[in-house]
């Protein structure tokens, strides 16, 4: 199991000063009355799922509610952790109307029906302009594969484990970001959480509709509320395949050579 952790009962919420916390303490011998598992089992489950998910290929119904309006669409989602994703928004007849790909530090957008193509940096600012979702790409990709937005590093003394009335809360940091994760009532699977930085909250998220898939209780429902732009996104997977080999060029979107496609300036980026 992951060690060390700081275990607190009724601890105050995580704030930016969590970056300075150090030390650890032993785990208690008793459980909160409504928990059905030892608190450290939650950390073990987070660590096990981290190692069990590498790639995802799925088809999902996506609902959007934000400053650009509201609506729903079918989306093909392919993710290869830590930094590659291909998102295809499909028409009712199954053709791609919008394609968004991230490969390392580059982001490519192609809208074949509108004849628009652009390459830019894979940043939260670019995602905010294109999709009204101002979320760092790394945490976004992890949420898409059913993982908390930040990895929890074994042995990090800043990891805190708190027993609450009906959940276990884990708090951790990674780089400039912090996260809080609450377990399900049985104290095992992650159910909801928050991602933030020193300036404040970035998003809240929930996982639901867990089903056994490749020895993982995968959440077929993922919802998050993005704070900066007020975007709400709900993802309900229809099909999911984990850890399959992916084609080498899947995350490359070549520039169209038809002469009619408008090239958009998304910032500095290297076109494939």
C-alpha positions, 0 to 999 in steps of 0.5 A: 500500500502507499506510504507515507500518508498523513491521516487526519480526522475532521481536517480543514480543506486543502488550500495552497499551503498544502504545498508546504505540508510535510510529515506523516502519521500512523493510520487509526485502528478504528473506522468511521461508523458508516465506512465499510473498508479500512481507509488505506484501502482507498489509497491502494485502489487509487494506486492499482487503477493508476497502473491498470489504465494505459489506453482507452478507445470508446464511444460516448454521448457528451452533453455540454452546457456553457457560455457557447450554449447547450447541446449533446453529441456522439463522440469517439474518444481515444486516449493514450496516457499521459499526453495523447488524445483524439476526439471526433464529434460525429454527425447523426449519420456517423461522419466526423464533423470536428476532430481534435487531437493532442500529441504531446505539446501540440494540439490540432483541430480539423472541421471538415464540413466547415473546411477549417484547420489549425495547429497550436499549443496544447494548453488550457488557454487553447482548449478554452478558445476552441471548446470553452473548457479551460482545463489543463490537457493532462488532467483532462485526459486522465478524467476521460479514462476514469482517473483522478486528474492528478497522479498520487505519488507513492512516498510523497509526504504531502499526501493526506488521508482524512476519514469523514463521516461517510467517505475517505478524502485524499488530498495531494499535489502535483507540480502547481496543482492540488486535488481532493478526492472523496471515496464512495460510501464503501470507502473504496472507489473514487466518487467525486473530487476537486482540482485547483491551483494556488489561485483557486478552484479549476474544476469539480468532477464526479464518477458514476455508473461503474462496471467491471472492465478488465479487472477495473471498476471503470466509471462509464459516467464522468461529469465535471464543472469547469470553474473559469468559464462555467462549462458543465460537461457530462460524458456517458460512455456507450462502449469502452475498450481499455489497453488495446494497441493503438495505431501509430498515426492515430493522433496525427491530423495532416494538413488538408491539401485541397486548397479550400481549407481555411488555416486558423492561427491557434498560436505557436505549434508544429504542424504534422 
